[in-house]
Amino acid sequence: MARPTQKTTLYIGYDPMCAFCWAFRPTWASIQAELAQDKTRPIQIVSLLGGLAPDSDEPMPTEMQTKISGIWRYIEEKIPGTRFNHDYWQKQQARRSTYPSCRAVMAAKMLDTQLEDRMTLAVQQAYYLNALNPSNDDTLIDCAVSIGLNKTAFIEQYQSHACDLAFQEEMAQCRSLGINSFPSLVLSKDTLRFNIPIDYNHASKVLNDIRQVNAHLDA
């Protein structure tokens, strides 16, 4: 009897406060929907929180604010349909701290495995559309409540050592896969790993690359 092979896995490394992850969301949704229909060579999809910036109470330097706001405008120009609320930079005291939002998504996932993407979207909308600061606990708590989570249960999970440990483990897995920027796609089977180039505007291009590599892995 032939030894069963490991299932092909497509990993996506991301951060809820990554502007390019926000821009990739519609294309990624199309990619996932298409892959779900592929019964010939099924692919398991695993999302990993990568963690862009550690905890910090320090205000973001003016130079970095200018750089990031410029990235937002660049994305709007190059990836049509992506929207940002530029009032954020006047309304909020920005901090270079994305770990809280990552833990918030992890806490939501630990409470209900089906809520990871909804929590991610809630954080992204709060940040990019509503000019709220997802480095702040109150914003993240409001996001959790908005998707139906119990406030007390969410806070307890969000502040738990188990939540932080799970987040740290996902970050470590990202690094072990060679994921150091976000979003990133890695197709893996057995001991083989292939980076899949990101195309923000053409899901078909990414799908073609995924399917070609997957066919190669099954050959």
C-alpha positions as CSV (number, residue, x, y, z in Angstrom):
1,M,0.0,0.0,0.0
2,A,1.3,3.4,-0.9
3,R,2.2,5.7,2.0
4,P,-0.3,8.6,2.2
5,T,1.2,12.0,1.4
6,Q,0.7,15.1,3.4
7,K,-2.0,17.4,2.2
8,T,-1.0,20.5,0.2
9,T,-1.4,23.6,2.4
10,L,-1.5,27.2,1.3
11,Y,-0.4,29.5,4.1
12,I,-1.2,33.2,4.1
13,G,0.8,35.4,6.5
14,Y,-1.0,38.6,7.4
15,D,-1.5,41.4,10.0
16,P,-4.8,43.1,10.6
17,M,-3.1,46.5,10.5
18,C,-1.2,45.8,7.2
19,A,-2.4,48.2,4.5
20,F,-1.4,45.8,1.8
21,C,-3.4,43.0,3.5
22,W,-6.4,45.3,3.4
23,A,-5.9,45.9,-0.3
24,F,-5.5,42.2,-1.0
25,R,-8.8,41.3,0.8
26,P,-11.1,41.2,-2.3
27,T,-8.6,39.3,-4.5
28,W,-7.9,36.9,-1.6
29,A,-11.6,36.2,-1.2
30,S,-11.9,35.4,-4.9
31,I,-8.9,33.1,-4.7
32,Q,-10.3,31.2,-1.7
33,A,-13.7,30.8,-3.4
34,E,-12.1,29.4,-6.5
35,L,-9.9,27.0,-4.6
36,A,-12.9,25.7,-2.6
37,Q,-14.4,24.5,-5.9
38,D,-11.3,22.5,-6.8
39,K,-12.0,18.9,-5.8
40,T,-9.3,17.3,-8.0
41,R,-6.3,18.7,-6.1
42,P,-7.8,20.1,-2.8
43,I,-5.7,22.6,-0.9
44,Q,-6.0,23.4,2.8
45,I,-5.8,27.1,3.6
46,V,-4.1,28.2,6.8
47,S,-3.9,31.8,7.9
48,L,-1.1,32.9,10.2
49,L,-0.9,36.2,12.2
50,G,2.6,37.6,11.4
51,G,2.9,40.6,13.7
52,L,4.2,43.7,12.0
53,A,5.1,45.8,15.0
54,P,5.5,45.0,18.7
55,D,3.7,46.6,21.7
56,S,4.5,50.2,22.2
57,D,2.9,53.2,24.0
58,E,5.2,55.6,22.1
59,P,3.6,58.0,19.5
60,M,4.5,57.1,16.0
61,P,7.3,59.4,14.7
62,T,6.1,62.1,12.2
63,E,8.4,60.7,9.5
64,M,6.8,57.3,9.8
65,Q,3.3,58.7,9.8
66,T,4.2,60.5,6.6
67,K,5.6,57.3,5.1
68,I,2.6,55.2,6.0
69,S,0.0,57.8,4.8
70,G,1.9,57.9,1.6
71,I,1.7,54.1,1.3
72,W,-2.1,54.4,1.7
73,R,-2.3,56.9,-1.2
74,Y,0.0,54.7,-3.3
75,I,-2.3,51.7,-2.7
76,E,-5.4,53.7,-3.7
77,E,-3.7,54.6,-6.9
78,K,-2.3,51.2,-7.8
79,I,-5.0,48.9,-6.4
80,P,-8.4,50.4,-7.6
81,G,-11.3,50.1,-5.2
82,T,-9.1,50.2,-2.0
83,R,-10.3,52.9,0.3
84,F,-8.7,54.7,3.3
85,N,-10.0,57.3,5.6
86,H,-7.0,59.8,5.7
87,D,-8.6,61.7,8.6
88,Y,-7.0,59.0,10.8
89,W,-3.8,60.9,10.9
90,Q,-5.5,64.0,12.3
91,K,-8.0,62.2,14.6
92,Q,-5.8,59.7,16.3
93,Q,-2.4,59.5,18.1
94,A,-0.9,56.8,15.9
95,R,1.4,54.2,17.5
96,R,3.5,51.7,15.6
97,S,2.0,48.8,17.5
98,T,0.1,46.0,15.7
99,Y,0.5,43.1,18.2
100,P,-2.7,44.2,20.1
101,S,-4.8,43.8,17.0
102,C,-3.2,40.4,16.2
103,R,-4.0,39.2,19.8
104,A,-7.6,40.5,19.3
105,V,-8.0,38.4,16.2
106,M,-6.4,35.4,18.0
107,A,-8.7,35.8,20.9
108,A,-11.7,35.9,18.6
109,K,-10.5,32.8,16.9
110,M,-10.0,31.0,20.2
111,L,-13.5,31.8,21.2
112,D,-15.0,30.8,17.9
113,T,-12.8,29.4,15.0
114,Q,-15.3,30.8,12.5
115,L,-14.7,34.4,13.6
116,E,-11.1,35.0,12.6
117,D,-11.9,36.7,9.3
118,R,-14.9,38.6,10.7
119,M,-12.7,40.0,13.5
120,T,-10.0,40.9,11.0
121,L,-12.5,42.7,8.8
122,A,-13.9,44.5,11.8
123,V,-10.4,45.8,12.8
124,Q,-9.6,46.7,9.2
125,Q,-12.8,48.7,8.8
126,A,-12.4,50.4,12.2
127,Y,-8.9,51.5,11.1
128,Y,-9.0,52.1,7.4
129,L,-12.6,53.3,7.0
130,N,-13.7,54.7,10.4
131,A,-10.4,56.4,11.4
132,L,-10.3,54.5,14.8
133,N,-7.1,53.3,16.4
134,P,-6.8,49.5,16.6
135,S,-3.6,49.8,18.7
136,N,-6.1,50.8,21.5
137,D,-7.9,48.1,23.6
138,D,-11.2,50.0,23.5
139,T,-11.3,49.9,19.8
140,L,-10.6,46.2,19.7
141,I,-13.2,45.5,22.4
142,D,-15.8,47.4,20.3
143,C,-14.8,45.4,17.3
144,A,-15.3,42.1,19.1
145,V,-18.7,43.2,20.4
146,S,-19.7,44.3,16.9
147,I,-19.2,40.7,15.6
148,G,-21.3,39.2,18.4
149,L,-18.7,38.2,21.0
150,N,-19.4,38.6,24.7
151,K,-17.5,41.6,26.0
152,T,-16.3,40.0,29.2
153,A,-15.4,36.7,27.6
154,F,-13.4,38.5,24.9
155,I,-11.5,40.7,27.3
156,E,-10.6,37.7,29.4
157,Q,-9.3,35.8,26.4
158,Y,-7.6,38.8,24.8
159,Q,-5.6,39.4,28.0
160,S,-4.8,35.8,28.7
161,H,-1.3,34.2,28.5
162,A,-2.8,31.5,26.3
163,C,-3.8,34.0,23.7
164,D,-0.4,35.7,23.7
165,L,1.3,32.2,23.4
166,A,-0.9,31.2,20.5
167,F,0.0,34.4,18.7
168,Q,3.7,34.0,19.4
169,E,3.5,30.5,17.9
170,E,1.8,31.7,14.7
171,M,4.5,34.4,14.4
172,A,7.2,31.8,14.8
173,Q,5.5,29.5,12.2
174,C,5.5,32.5,9.8
175,R,9.2,32.9,10.3
176,S,9.9,29.2,9.8
177,L,8.1,29.4,6.5
178,G,10.2,32.3,5.4
179,I,7.3,34.8,5.7
180,N,8.7,38.2,6.7
181,S,6.4,40.6,4.8
182,F,2.6,40.7,4.5
183,P,0.6,39.5,2.9
184,S,2.6,36.4,1.8
185,L,1.5,33.1,0.3
186,V,3.5,29.9,0.7
187,L,2.3,26.6,-0.8
188,S,3.6,23.6,1.2
189,K,3.6,19.8,0.9
190,D,5.7,17.4,2.8
191,T,9.1,19.2,3.1
192,L,8.6,21.3,-0.1
193,R,7.7,25.0,0.1
194,F,7.0,27.5,-2.7
195,N,6.4,31.2,-2.4
196,I,3.5,32.3,-4.5
197,P,3.8,35.9,-5.9
198,I,1.1,38.3,-4.9
199,D,-1.0,40.0,-7.6
200,Y,-3.3,42.5,-5.9
201,N,-5.5,43.1,-9.0
202,H,-5.7,39.7,-10.7
203,A,-6.9,36.7,-8.8
204,S,-6.5,34.6,-11.9
205,K,-2.8,35.1,-12.0
206,V,-2.3,34.0,-8.4
207,L,-4.6,31.0,-8.9
208,N,-2.7,30.0,-12.0
209,D,0.5,30.0,-10.1
210,I,-1.0,28.1,-7.2
211,R,-2.4,25.4,-9.5
212,Q,0.8,25.0,-11.5
213,V,2.8,24.5,-8.3
214,N,0.2,22.2,-6.9
215,A,0.2,20.1,-10.0
216,H,4.0,19.9,-9.8
217,L,3.9,18.8,-6.2
218,D,1.5,16.0,-7.2
219,A,3.5,14.8,-10.2
